Amino acid sequence: MRKSLITLSILFLFSCLLGQEIDLIDHSNNGFIDYKHKNPTLASTLSLVIPSGGQLYNGSFVKAGIVLFSDAYFLKMANYHDKERIKYKNKLNESDNEFEGNYYRRQMNYHMEKRQSSYWWVGITCFLSMADAYVDAHLYNFEFKKNEVEIRFTDSKLTLSYRF
């Protein structure tokens, strides 16, 4: 456990060093517009290490709240079902009655399945959060970049122009 925590810390620090924002200047229309790029790899890494970290990095605060609430809910449910599973396991060990034992065993298995399901939902939420942060980082400058591409339809031809 300690080695994996150290490895994750080193990967996080390394990704922070490589994930600095890049300043770009748009020279179109004789004006200067400064805008920044977001690093998609850093955004997805932050979402992996810190719940909703990539959404915060991209400035999507509502999504960050939703991801954080979802992760907290599923972890809370996993913890609840684990406590219930342990409770019914102890009751099963103390029970002498066969019918009570079957009931406690069913309840223990039910809460174990619910706990596993909650852990799966935490993983799914983490994966979707990483994918969302990655895509949002790629589309961070979309409003500025769409002005660089122009498509014109004339009588019989199509003209595509791209300004650098």
ZAROLO-215361 format. One record per atom (N, C-alpha, C): residue in one letter; atom name; z, y, x; residue number from 1. Coordinates in steps of 0.1 Angstrom, whole numbers, plus 5000, padded with zeros to 4 digits. Last residue first. Layout:
# residues N
+------+-------+------+------+------+------+
| kese | setor |    z |    y |    x | pado |
+------+-------+------+------+------+------+
|    a |    CA |    Z |    Y |    X |  NUM |
...
+------+-------+------+------+------+------+
//
This chain:
# residues 164
+------+-------+------+------+------+------+
| kese | setor |    z |    y |    x | pado |
+------+-------+------+------+------+------+
|    f |     N | 4609 | 5306 | 4962 |  164 |
|    f |    CA | 4619 | 5302 | 4972 |  164 |
|    f |     C | 4628 | 5313 | 4975 |  164 |
|    r |     N | 4596 | 5298 | 4930 |  163 |
|    r |    CA | 4600 | 5309 | 4940 |  163 |
|    r |     C | 4611 | 5304 | 4949 |  163 |
|    y |     N | 4569 | 5281 | 4917 |  162 |
|    y |    CA | 4583 | 5280 | 4922 |  162 |
|    y |     C | 4586 | 5290 | 4932 |  162 |
|    s |     N | 4548 | 5276 | 4890 |  161 |
|    s |    CA | 4552 | 5284 | 4902 |  161 |
|    s |     C | 4566 | 5282 | 4905 |  161 |
|    l |     N | 4522 | 5261 | 4875 |  160 |
|    l |    CA | 4536 | 5259 | 4878 |  160 |
|    l |     C | 4539 | 5267 | 4891 |  160 |
|    t |     N | 4499 | 5263 | 4849 |  159 |
|    t |    CA | 4503 | 5268 | 4862 |  159 |
|    t |     C | 4518 | 5266 | 4864 |  159 |
|    l |     N | 4472 | 5247 | 4834 |  158 |
|    l |    CA | 4487 | 5247 | 4835 |  158 |
|    l |     C | 4491 | 5252 | 4848 |  158 |
|    k |     N | 4443 | 5257 | 4816 |  157 |
|    k |    CA | 4450 | 5252 | 4827 |  157 |
|    k |     C | 4465 | 5254 | 4826 |  157 |
|    s |     N | 4428 | 5269 | 4796 |  156 |
|    s |    CA | 4425 | 5255 | 4799 |  156 |
|    s |     C | 4433 | 5249 | 4812 |  156 |
|    d |     N | 4443 | 5293 | 4789 |  155 |
|    d |    CA | 4433 | 5287 | 4781 |  155 |
|    d |     C | 4431 | 5272 | 4784 |  155 |
|    t |     N | 4477 | 5286 | 4801 |  154 |
|    t |    CA | 4466 | 5295 | 4798 |  154 |
|    t |     C | 4455 | 5287 | 4791 |  154 |
|    f |     N | 4511 | 5283 | 4805 |  153 |
|    f |    CA | 4499 | 5277 | 4799 |  153 |
|    f |     C | 4489 | 5288 | 4796 |  153 |
|    r |     N | 4533 | 5282 | 4832 |  152 |
|    r |    CA | 4524 | 5291 | 4823 |  152 |
|    r |     C | 4513 | 5282 | 4818 |  152 |
|    i |     N | 4566 | 5280 | 4843 |  151 |
|    i |    CA | 4554 | 5272 | 4838 |  151 |
|    i |     C | 4546 | 5281 | 4829 |  151 |
|    e |     N | 4587 | 5285 | 4870 |  150 |
|    e |    CA | 4580 | 5291 | 4859 |  150 |
|    e |     C | 4568 | 5283 | 4855 |  150 |
|    v |     N | 4618 | 5286 | 4886 |  149 |
|    v |    CA | 4606 | 5278 | 4882 |  149 |
|    v |     C | 4600 | 5284 | 4870 |  149 |
|    e |     N | 4639 | 5303 | 4890 |  148 |
|    e |    CA | 4630 | 5301 | 4901 |  148 |
|    e |     C | 4617 | 5293 | 4897 |  148 |
|    n |     N | 4655 | 5302 | 4868 |  147 |
|    n |    CA | 4647 | 5314 | 4869 |  147 |
|    n |     C | 4637 | 5313 | 4881 |  147 |
|    k |     N | 4670 | 5280 | 4872 |  146 |
|    k |    CA | 4659 | 5278 | 4863 |  146 |
|    k |     C | 4650 | 5291 | 4863 |  146 |
|    k |     N | 4690 | 5288 | 4890 |  145 |
|    k |    CA | 4678 | 5281 | 4895 |  145 |
|    k |     C | 4667 | 5279 | 4885 |  145 |
|    f |     N | 4709 | 5301 | 4874 |  144 |
|    f |    CA | 4702 | 5308 | 4885 |  144 |
|    f |     C | 4689 | 5301 | 4889 |  144 |
|    e |     N | 4717 | 5280 | 4858 |  143 |
|    e |    CA | 4712 | 5293 | 4852 |  143 |
|    e |     C | 4705 | 5301 | 4862 |  143 |
|    f |     N | 4726 | 5261 | 4876 |  142 |
|    f |    CA | 4715 | 5258 | 4868 |  142 |
|    f |     C | 4709 | 5271 | 4862 |  142 |
|    n |     N | 4746 | 5257 | 4895 |  141 |
|    n |    CA | 4738 | 5269 | 4896 |  141 |
|    n |     C | 4726 | 5268 | 4887 |  141 |
|    y |     N | 4758 | 5232 | 4888 |  140 |
|    y |    CA | 4766 | 5244 | 4888 |  140 |
|    y |     C | 4758 | 5257 | 4888 |  140 |
|    l |     N | 4748 | 5207 | 4887 |  139 |
|    l |    CA | 4742 | 5217 | 4877 |  139 |
|    l |     C | 4750 | 5230 | 4878 |  139 |
|    h |     N | 4762 | 5193 | 4906 |  138 |
|    h |    CA | 4748 | 5194 | 4907 |  138 |
|    h |     C | 4742 | 5205 | 4899 |  138 |
|    a |     N | 4787 | 5194 | 4893 |  137 |
|    a |    CA | 4786 | 5201 | 4906 |  137 |
|    a |     C | 4771 | 5203 | 4909 |  137 |
|    d |     N | 4783 | 5178 | 4870 |  136 |
|    d |    CA | 4786 | 5193 | 4869 |  136 |
|    d |     C | 4784 | 5200 | 4882 |  136 |
|    v |     N | 4779 | 5153 | 4883 |  135 |
|    v |    CA | 4768 | 5160 | 4876 |  135 |
|    v |     C | 4770 | 5175 | 4874 |  135 |
|    y |     N | 4805 | 5149 | 4893 |  134 |
|    y |    CA | 4793 | 5148 | 4902 |  134 |
|    y |     C | 4781 | 5156 | 4895 |  134 |
|    a |     N | 4821 | 5150 | 4870 |  133 |
|    a |    CA | 4823 | 5160 | 4881 |  133 |
|    a |     C | 4811 | 5161 | 4890 |  133 |
|    d |     N | 4811 | 5128 | 4857 |  132 |
|    d |    CA | 4810 | 5141 | 4851 |  132 |
|    d |     C | 4812 | 5152 | 4861 |  132 |
|    a |     N | 4819 | 5107 | 4874 |  131 |
|    a |    CA | 4804 | 5109 | 4871 |  131 |
|    a |     C | 4802 | 5123 | 4865 |  131 |
|    m |     N | 4847 | 5110 | 4873 |  130 |
|    m |    CA | 4839 | 5111 | 4886 |  130 |
|    m |     C | 4825 | 5114 | 4883 |  130 |
|    s |     N | 4851 | 5105 | 4846 |  129 |
|    s |    CA | 4855 | 5117 | 4852 |  129 |
|    s |     C | 4848 | 5120 | 4865 |  129 |
|    l |     N | 4843 | 5078 | 4845 |  128 |
|    l |    CA | 4836 | 5088 | 4837 |  128 |
|    l |     C | 4839 | 5102 | 4842 |  128 |
|    f |     N | 4863 | 5066 | 4861 |  127 |
|    f |    CA | 4849 | 5066 | 4865 |  127 |
|    f |     C | 4841 | 5076 | 4858 |  127 |
|    c |     N | 4886 | 5073 | 4847 |  126 |
|    c |    CA | 4885 | 5078 | 4861 |  126 |
|    c |     C | 4870 | 5077 | 4865 |  126 |
|    t |     N | 4882 | 5059 | 4823 |  125 |
|    t |    CA | 4883 | 5074 | 4823 |  125 |
|    t |     C | 4881 | 5080 | 4837 |  125 |
|    i |     N | 4882 | 5033 | 4833 |  124 |
|    i |    CA | 4869 | 5038 | 4827 |  124 |
|    i |     C | 4870 | 5054 | 4826 |  124 |
|    g |     N | 4908 | 5031 | 4842 |  123 |
|    g |    CA | 4897 | 5030 | 4851 |  123 |
|    g |     C | 4884 | 5035 | 4846 |  123 |
|    v |     N | 4922 | 5034 | 4817 |  122 |
|    v |    CA | 4924 | 5043 | 4828 |  122 |
|    v |     C | 4913 | 5043 | 4838 |  122 |
|    w |     N | 4912 | 5012 | 4804 |  121 |
|    w |    CA | 4908 | 5025 | 4799 |  121 |
|    w |     C | 4911 | 5036 | 4810 |  121 |
|    w |     N | 4924 | 4991 | 4819 |  120 |
|    w |    CA | 4910 | 4992 | 4819 |  120 |
|    w |     C | 4905 | 5006 | 4814 |  120 |
|    y |     N | 4951 | 4997 | 4812 |  119 |
|    y |    CA | 4947 | 4998 | 4826 |  119 |
|    y |     C | 4932 | 4999 | 4827 |  119 |
|    s |     N | 4949 | 4990 | 4785 |  118 |
|    s |    CA | 4952 | 5003 | 4788 |  118 |
|    s |     C | 4948 | 5006 | 4803 |  118 |
|    s |     N | 4945 | 4962 | 4787 |  117 |
|    s |    CA | 4935 | 4971 | 4781 |  117 |
|    s |     C | 4937 | 4985 | 4784 |  117 |
|    q |     N | 4969 | 4954 | 4798 |  116 |
|    q |    CA | 4957 | 4953 | 4806 |  116 |
|    q |     C | 4945 | 4961 | 4800 |  116 |
|    r |     N | 4985 | 4960 | 4776 |  115 |
|    r |    CA | 4988 | 4966 | 4789 |  115 |
|    r |     C | 4975 | 4966 | 4797 |  115 |
|    k |     N | 4975 | 4942 | 4757 |  114 |
|    k |    CA | 4974 | 4957 | 4754 |  114 |
|    k |     C | 4976 | 4965 | 4767 |  114 |
|    e |     N | 4982 | 4918 | 4769 |  113 |
|    e |    CA | 4967 | 4921 | 4766 |  113 |
|    e |     C | 4966 | 4936 | 4764 |  113 |
|    m |     N | 5009 | 4920 | 4768 |  112 |
|    m |    CA | 5003 | 4919 | 4781 |  112 |
|    m |     C | 4988 | 4922 | 4779 |  112 |
|    h |     N | 5014 | 4921 | 4741 |  111 |
|    h |    CA | 5017 | 4933 | 4749 |  111 |
|    h |     C | 5011 | 4932 | 4763 |  111 |
|    y |     N | 5006 | 4894 | 4734 |  110 |
|    y |    CA | 5000 | 4906 | 4728 |  110 |
|    y |     C | 5002 | 4918 | 4736 |  110 |
|    n |     N | 5024 | 4879 | 4749 |  109 |
|    n |    CA | 5010 | 4878 | 4752 |  109 |
|    n |     C | 5002 | 4890 | 4746 |  109 |
|    m |     N | 5048 | 4886 | 4736 |  108 |
|    m |    CA | 5047 | 4888 | 4750 |  108 |
|    m |     C | 5032 | 4888 | 4754 |  108 |
|    q |     N | 5043 | 4876 | 4710 |  107 |
|    q |    CA | 5045 | 4890 | 4712 |  107 |
|    q |     C | 5043 | 4894 | 4727 |  107 |
|    r |     N | 5041 | 4849 | 4716 |  106 |
|    r |    CA | 5029 | 4856 | 4710 |  106 |
|    r |     C | 5031 | 4871 | 4712 |  106 |
|    r |     N | 5067 | 4844 | 4725 |  105 |
|    r |    CA | 5055 | 4841 | 4734 |  105 |
|    r |     C | 5043 | 4849 | 4729 |  105 |
|    y |     N | 5082 | 4850 | 4702 |  104 |
|    y |    CA | 5084 | 4858 | 4714 |  104 |
|    y |     C | 5072 | 4856 | 4724 |  104 |
|    y |     N | 5073 | 4829 | 4686 |  103 |
|    y |    CA | 5071 | 4843 | 4682 |  103 |
|    y |     C | 5072 | 4852 | 4694 |  103 |
|    n |     N | 5081 | 4806 | 4700 |  102 |
|    n |    CA | 5067 | 4808 | 4697 |  102 |
|    n |     C | 5064 | 4823 | 4694 |  102 |
|    g |     N | 5109 | 4811 | 4699 |  101 |
|    g |    CA | 5102 | 4810 | 4712 |  101 |
|    g |     C | 5087 | 4813 | 4710 |  101 |
|    e |     N | 5114 | 4808 | 4672 |  100 |
|    e |    CA | 5116 | 4821 | 4678 |  100 |
|    e |     C | 5109 | 4822 | 4692 |  100 |
|    f |     N | 5108 | 4781 | 4670 |   99 |
|    f |    CA | 5100 | 4790 | 4662 |   99 |
|    f |     C | 5102 | 4804 | 4668 |   99 |
|    e |     N | 5127 | 4769 | 4687 |   98 |
|    e |    CA | 5113 | 4767 | 4690 |   98 |
|    e |     C | 5105 | 4778 | 4683 |   98 |
|    n |     N | 5156 | 4784 | 4700 |   97 |
|    n |    CA | 5149 | 4780 | 4688 |   97 |
|    n |     C | 5134 | 4780 | 4691 |   97 |
|    d |     N | 5167 | 4795 | 4722 |   96 |
|    d |    CA | 5168 | 4781 | 4721 |   96 |
|    d |     C | 5159 | 4775 | 4710 |   96 |
|    s |     N | 5159 | 4823 | 4744 |   95 |
|    s |    CA | 5158 | 4816 | 4731 |   95 |
|    s |     C | 5159 | 4801 | 4732 |   95 |
|    e |     N | 5158 | 4835 | 4768 |   94 |
|    e |    CA | 5171 | 4833 | 4763 |   94 |
|    e |     C | 5171 | 4825 | 4750 |   94 |
|    n |     N | 5131 | 4836 | 4773 |   93 |
|    n |    CA | 5139 | 4828 | 4782 |   93 |
|    n |     C | 5153 | 4826 | 4777 |   93 |
|    l |     N | 5123 | 4854 | 4752 |   92 |
|    l |    CA | 5118 | 4840 | 4753 |   92 |
|    l |     C | 5127 | 4831 | 4762 |   92 |
|    k |     N | 5136 | 4877 | 4760 |   91 |
|    k |    CA | 5140 | 4871 | 4748 |   91 |
|    k |     C | 5136 | 4856 | 4747 |   91 |
|    n |     N | 5121 | 4882 | 4783 |   90 |
|    n |    CA | 5135 | 4880 | 4785 |   90 |
|    n |     C | 5141 | 4873 | 4772 |   90 |
|    k |     N | 5096 | 4887 | 4771 |   89 |
|    k |    CA | 5098 | 4876 | 4781 |   89 |
|    k |     C | 5112 | 4872 | 4783 |   89 |
|    y |     N | 5102 | 4909 | 4756 |   88 |
|    y |    CA | 5099 | 4897 | 4749 |   88 |
|    y |     C | 5100 | 4885 | 4758 |   88 |
|    k |     N | 5105 | 4928 | 4777 |   87 |
|    k |    CA | 5116 | 4926 | 4767 |   87 |
|    k |     C | 5114 | 4912 | 4760 |   87 |
|    i |     N | 5081 | 4927 | 4790 |   86 |
|    i |    CA | 5093 | 4922 | 4797 |   86 |
|    i |     C | 5104 | 4919 | 4787 |   86 |
|    r |     N | 5065 | 4938 | 4770 |   85 |
|    r |    CA | 5062 | 4925 | 4775 |   85 |
|    r |     C | 5074 | 4919 | 4782 |   85 |
|    e |     N | 5076 | 4964 | 4768 |   84 |
|    e |    CA | 5077 | 4955 | 4757 |   84 |
|    e |     C | 5074 | 4940 | 4761 |   84 |
|    k |     N | 5068 | 4974 | 4793 |   83 |
|    k |    CA | 5083 | 4972 | 4790 |   83 |
|    k |     C | 5085 | 4963 | 4778 |   83 |
|    d |     N | 5041 | 4973 | 4790 |   82 |
|    d |    CA | 5047 | 4965 | 4800 |   82 |
|    d |     C | 5062 | 4963 | 4798 |   82 |
|    h |     N | 5037 | 4991 | 4770 |   81 |
|    h |    CA | 5034 | 4977 | 4767 |   81 |
|    h |     C | 5040 | 4968 | 4778 |   81 |
|    y |     N | 5045 | 5015 | 4783 |   80 |
|    y |    CA | 5051 | 5010 | 4771 |   80 |
|    y |     C | 5049 | 4995 | 4769 |   80 |
|    n |     N | 5025 | 5016 | 4804 |   79 |
|    n |    CA | 5039 | 5015 | 4807 |   79 |
|    n |     C | 5047 | 5010 | 4795 |   79 |
|    a |     N | 5002 | 5019 | 4789 |   78 |
|    a |    CA | 5004 | 5007 | 4797 |   78 |
|    a |     C | 5018 | 5005 | 4801 |   78 |
|    m |     N | 5008 | 5044 | 4776 |   77 |
|    m |    CA | 5006 | 5032 | 4768 |   77 |
|    m |     C | 5008 | 5019 | 4777 |   77 |
|    k |     N | 5008 | 5060 | 4799 |   76 |
|    k |    CA | 5020 | 5059 | 4791 |   76 |
|    k |     C | 5019 | 5046 | 4782 |   76 |
|    l |     N | 4981 | 5057 | 4807 |   75 |
|    l |    CA | 4992 | 5052 | 4816 |   75 |
|    l |     C | 5005 | 5051 | 4808 |   75 |
|    f |     N | 4968 | 5069 | 4785 |   74 |
|    f |    CA | 4966 | 5055 | 4788 |   74 |
|    f |     C | 4977 | 5049 | 4797 |   74 |
|    y |     N | 4979 | 5096 | 4787 |   73 |
|    y |    CA | 4981 | 5087 | 4775 |   73 |
|    y |     C | 4979 | 5073 | 4778 |   73 |
|    a |     N | 4970 | 5104 | 4812 |   72 |
|    a |    CA | 4984 | 5104 | 4809 |   72 |
|    a |     C | 4987 | 5095 | 4797 |   72 |
|    d |     N | 4942 | 5103 | 4808 |   71 |
|    d |    CA | 4948 | 5095 | 4818 |   71 |
|    d |     C | 4963 | 5093 | 4815 |   71 |
|    s |     N | 4940 | 5122 | 4787 |   70 |
|    s |    CA | 4935 | 5108 | 4785 |   70 |
|    s |     C | 4942 | 5099 | 4795 |   70 |
|    f |     N | 4949 | 5146 | 4799 |   69 |
|    f |    CA | 4956 | 5141 | 4788 |   69 |
|    f |     C | 4952 | 5126 | 4785 |   69 |
|    l |     N | 4930 | 5148 | 4820 |   68 |
|    l |    CA | 4944 | 5147 | 4823 |   68 |
|    l |     C | 4952 | 5141 | 4811 |   68 |
|    v |     N | 4906 | 5152 | 4804 |   67 |
|    v |    CA | 4908 | 5140 | 4813 |   67 |
|    v |     C | 4922 | 5138 | 4817 |   67 |
|    i |     N | 4913 | 5175 | 4790 |   66 |
|    i |    CA | 4910 | 5163 | 4783 |   66 |
|    i |     C | 4911 | 5151 | 4792 |   66 |
|    g |     N | 4916 | 5193 | 4812 |   65 |
|    g |    CA | 4927 | 5191 | 4803 |   65 |
|    g |     C | 4925 | 5178 | 4795 |   65 |
|    a |     N | 4890 | 5193 | 4822 |   64 |
|    a |    CA | 4901 | 5189 | 4830 |   64 |
|    a |     C | 4913 | 5185 | 4822 |   64 |
|    k |     N | 4875 | 5204 | 4801 |   63 |
|    k |    CA | 4873 | 5190 | 4805 |   63 |
|    k |     C | 4885 | 5185 | 4813 |   63 |
|    v |     N | 4886 | 5230 | 4804 |   62 |
|    v |    CA | 4888 | 5222 | 4791 |   62 |
|    v |     C | 4886 | 5208 | 4794 |   62 |
|    f |     N | 4877 | 5238 | 4829 |   61 |
|    f |    CA | 4892 | 5236 | 4826 |   61 |
|    f |     C | 4894 | 5229 | 4814 |   61 |
|    s |     N | 4856 | 5236 | 4851 |   60 |
|    s |    CA | 4856 | 5231 | 4838 |   60 |
|    s |     C | 4870 | 5228 | 4833 |   60 |
|    g |     N | 4854 | 5242 | 4878 |   59 |
|    g |    CA | 4857 | 5253 | 4869 |   59 |
|    g |     C | 4856 | 5249 | 4854 |   59 |
|    n |     N | 4851 | 5223 | 4897 |   58 |
|    n |    CA | 4839 | 5228 | 4891 |   58 |
|    n |     C | 4841 | 5240 | 4881 |   58 |
|    y |     N | 4877 | 5217 | 4903 |   57 |
|    y |    CA | 4869 | 5222 | 4913 |   57 |
|    y |     C | 4856 | 5229 | 4908 |   57 |
|    l |     N | 4885 | 5206 | 4878 |   56 |
|    l |    CA | 4891 | 5218 | 4882 |   56 |
|    l |     C | 4883 | 5225 | 4893 |   56 |
|    q |     N | 4869 | 5183 | 4879 |   55 |
|    q |    CA | 4867 | 5192 | 4868 |   55 |
|    q |     C | 4873 | 5206 | 4872 |   55 |
|    g |     N | 4881 | 5170 | 4901 |   54 |
|    g |    CA | 4867 | 5174 | 4902 |   54 |
|    g |     C | 4864 | 5184 | 4891 |   54 |
|    g |     N | 4907 | 5164 | 4891 |   53 |
|    g |    CA | 4905 | 5173 | 4902 |   53 |
|    g |     C | 4891 | 5178 | 4904 |   53 |
|    s |     N | 4914 | 5147 | 4871 |   52 |
|    s |    CA | 4908 | 5159 | 4867 |   52 |
|    s |     C | 4906 | 5169 | 4878 |   52 |
|    p |     N | 4936 | 5131 | 4892 |   51 |
|    p |    CA | 4931 | 5131 | 4879 |   51 |
|    p |     C | 4927 | 5145 | 4875 |   51 |
|    i |     N | 4926 | 5128 | 4925 |   50 |
|    i |    CA | 4935 | 5136 | 4916 |   50 |
|    i |     C | 4929 | 5135 | 4902 |   50 |
|    v |     N | 4908 | 5109 | 4935 |   49 |
|    v |    CA | 4921 | 5110 | 4941 |   49 |
|    v |     C | 4931 | 5117 | 4931 |   49 |
|    l |     N | 4885 | 5112 | 4918 |   48 |
|    l |    CA | 4890 | 5099 | 4921 |   48 |
|    l |     C | 4905 | 5099 | 4926 |   48 |
|    s |     N | 4880 | 5139 | 4918 |   47 |
|    s |    CA | 4883 | 5132 | 4905 |   47 |
|    s |     C | 4888 | 5118 | 4907 |   47 |
|    l |     N | 4874 | 5143 | 4945 |   46 |
|    l |    CA | 4886 | 5149 | 4939 |   46 |
|    l |     C | 4890 | 5142 | 4926 |   46 |
|    t |     N | 4850 | 5129 | 4946 |   45 |
|    t |    CA | 4862 | 5124 | 4954 |   45 |
|    t |     C | 4875 | 5130 | 4948 |   45 |
|    s |     N | 4834 | 5145 | 4930 |   44 |
|    s |    CA | 4837 | 5131 | 4926 |   44 |
|    s |     C | 4849 | 5125 | 4933 |   44 |
|    a |     N | 4834 | 5169 | 4946 |   43 |
|    a |    CA | 4839 | 5169 | 4932 |   43 |
|    a |     C | 4842 | 5155 | 4927 |   43 |
|    l |     N | 4823 | 5160 | 4970 |   42 |
|    l |    CA | 4837 | 5164 | 4970 |   42 |
|    l |     C | 4842 | 5164 | 4956 |   42 |
|    t |     N | 4797 | 5154 | 4961 |   41 |
|    t |    CA | 4806 | 5143 | 4967 |   41 |
|    t |     C | 4820 | 5147 | 4967 |   41 |
|    p |     N | 4787 | 5179 | 4952 |   40 |
|    p |    CA | 4790 | 5168 | 4943 |   40 |
|    p |     C | 4799 | 5157 | 4948 |   40 |
|    n |     N | 4797 | 5211 | 4960 |   39 |
|    n |    CA | 4794 | 5198 | 4967 |   39 |
|    n |     C | 4798 | 5187 | 4957 |   39 |
|    k |     N | 4781 | 5239 | 4946 |   38 |
|    k |    CA | 4793 | 5230 | 4947 |   38 |
|    k |     C | 4789 | 5217 | 4953 |   38 |
|    h |     N | 4769 | 5270 | 4958 |   37 |
|    h |    CA | 4767 | 5256 | 4954 |   37 |
|    h |     C | 4780 | 5249 | 4955 |   37 |
|    k |     N | 4769 | 5304 | 4947 |   36 |
|    k |    CA | 4774 | 5293 | 4955 |   36 |
|    k |     C | 4770 | 5280 | 4949 |   36 |
|    y |     N | 4751 | 5334 | 4950 |   35 |
|    y |    CA | 4757 | 5324 | 4942 |   35 |
|    y |     C | 4760 | 5312 | 4951 |   35 |
|    d |     N | 4740 | 5367 | 4948 |   34 |
|    d |    CA | 4748 | 5357 | 4956 |   34 |
|    d |     C | 4753 | 5347 | 4946 |   34 |
|    i |     N | 4710 | 5382 | 4946 |   33 |
|    i |    CA | 4721 | 5376 | 4938 |   33 |
|    i |     C | 4727 | 5366 | 4946 |   33 |
|    f |     N | 4692 | 5410 | 4952 |   32 |
|    f |    CA | 4700 | 5400 | 4958 |   32 |
|    f |     C | 4710 | 5395 | 4949 |   32 |
|    g |     N | 4658 | 5417 | 4944 |   31 |
|    g |    CA | 4672 | 5419 | 4942 |   31 |
|    g |     C | 4679 | 5408 | 4949 |   31 |
|    n |     N | 4631 | 5413 | 4942 |   30 |
|    n |    CA | 4635 | 5424 | 4950 |   30 |
|    n |     C | 4650 | 5426 | 4949 |   30 |
|    n |     N | 4626 | 5389 | 4928 |   29 |
|    n |    CA | 4626 | 5402 | 4920 |   29 |
|    n |     C | 4632 | 5413 | 4928 |   29 |
|    s |     N | 4645 | 5367 | 4950 |   28 |
|    s |    CA | 4634 | 5370 | 4940 |   28 |
|    s |     C | 4637 | 5383 | 4933 |   28 |
|    h |     N | 4662 | 5358 | 4969 |   27 |
|    h |    CA | 4655 | 5370 | 4972 |   27 |
|    h |     C | 4644 | 5373 | 4961 |   27 |
|    d |     N | 4695 | 5347 | 4967 |   26 |
|    d |    CA | 4682 | 5346 | 4960 |   26 |
|    d |     C | 4674 | 5359 | 4962 |   26 |
|    i |     N | 4715 | 5332 | 4991 |   25 |
|    i |    CA | 4710 | 5345 | 4986 |   25 |
|    i |     C | 4696 | 5343 | 4980 |   25 |
|    l |     N | 4743 | 5311 | 4993 |   24 |
|    l |    CA | 4729 | 5313 | 4993 |   24 |
|    l |     C | 4725 | 5326 | 4987 |   24 |
|    d |     N | 4770 | 5295 | 5008 |   23 |
|    d |    CA | 4765 | 5308 | 5003 |   23 |
|    d |     C | 4750 | 5308 | 5004 |   23 |
|    i |     N | 4786 | 5266 | 5000 |   22 |
|    i |    CA | 4775 | 5272 | 5008 |   22 |
|    i |     C | 4771 | 5284 | 5001 |   22 |
|    e |     N | 4819 | 5253 | 5003 |   21 |
|    e |    CA | 4809 | 5259 | 4995 |   21 |
|    e |     C | 4799 | 5266 | 5004 |   21 |
|    q |     N | 4826 | 5222 | 5020 |   20 |
|    q |    CA | 4827 | 5236 | 5018 |   20 |
|    q |     C | 4816 | 5242 | 5010 |   20 |
|    g |     N | 4830 | 5194 | 5025 |   19 |
|    g |    CA | 4826 | 5199 | 5011 |   19 |
|    g |     C | 4828 | 5214 | 5010 |   19 |
|    l |     N | 4839 | 5185 | 5048 |   18 |
|    l |    CA | 4824 | 5185 | 5046 |   18 |
|    l |     C | 4820 | 5191 | 5033 |   18 |
|    l |     N | 4866 | 5188 | 5045 |   17 |
|    l |    CA | 4860 | 5195 | 5056 |   17 |
|    l |     C | 4845 | 5195 | 5054 |   17 |
|    c |     N | 4870 | 5171 | 5023 |   16 |
|    c |    CA | 4873 | 5186 | 5022 |   16 |
|    c |     C | 4866 | 5193 | 5033 |   16 |
|    s |     N | 4865 | 5146 | 5034 |   15 |
|    s |    CA | 4856 | 5152 | 5024 |   15 |
|    s |     C | 4858 | 5167 | 5021 |   15 |
|    f |     N | 4887 | 5144 | 5051 |   14 |
|    f |    CA | 4874 | 5145 | 5056 |   14 |
|    f |     C | 4864 | 5150 | 5046 |   14 |
|    l |     N | 4908 | 5144 | 5032 |   13 |
|    l |    CA | 4907 | 5155 | 5042 |   13 |
|    l |     C | 4893 | 5156 | 5048 |   13 |
|    f |     N | 4901 | 5119 | 5019 |   12 |
|    f |    CA | 4902 | 5132 | 5012 |   12 |
|    f |     C | 4901 | 5144 | 5021 |   12 |
|    l |     N | 4903 | 5101 | 5040 |   11 |
|    l |    CA | 4890 | 5103 | 5033 |   11 |
|    l |     C | 4890 | 5116 | 5026 |   11 |
|    i |     N | 4931 | 5103 | 5045 |   10 |
|    i |    CA | 4921 | 5107 | 5056 |   10 |
|    i |     C | 4907 | 5109 | 5049 |   10 |
|    s |     N | 4941 | 5094 | 5021 |    9 |
|    s |    CA | 4944 | 5107 | 5026 |    9 |
|    s |     C | 4934 | 5112 | 5036 |    9 |
|    l |     N | 4932 | 5068 | 5020 |    8 |
|    l |    CA | 4927 | 5077 | 5010 |    8 |
|    l |     C | 4930 | 5091 | 5014 |    8 |
|    t |     N | 4946 | 5058 | 5043 |    7 |
|    t |    CA | 4931 | 5058 | 5043 |    7 |
|    t |     C | 4926 | 5067 | 5032 |    7 |
|    i |     N | 4972 | 5060 | 5034 |    6 |
|    i |    CA | 4968 | 5068 | 5045 |    6 |
|    i |     C | 4953 | 5068 | 5046 |    6 |
|    l |     N | 4971 | 5043 | 5012 |    5 |
|    l |    CA | 4974 | 5057 | 5010 |    5 |
|    l |     C | 4970 | 5065 | 5021 |    5 |
|    s |     N | 4966 | 5018 | 5025 |    4 |
|    s |    CA | 4956 | 5024 | 5016 |    4 |
|    s |     C | 4958 | 5038 | 5013 |    4 |
|    k |     N | 4989 | 5016 | 5040 |    3 |
|    k |    CA | 4976 | 5017 | 5047 |    3 |
|    k |     C | 4966 | 5023 | 5038 |    3 |
|    r |     N | 5008 | 5012 | 5019 |    2 |
|    r |    CA | 5009 | 5024 | 5028 |    2 |
|    r |     C | 4996 | 5026 | 5035 |    2 |
|    m |     N | 5000 | 4988 | 5008 |    1 |
|    m |    CA | 5000 | 5000 | 5000 |    1 |
|    m |     C | 5000 | 5013 | 5009 |    1 |
+------+-------+------+------+------+------+
//
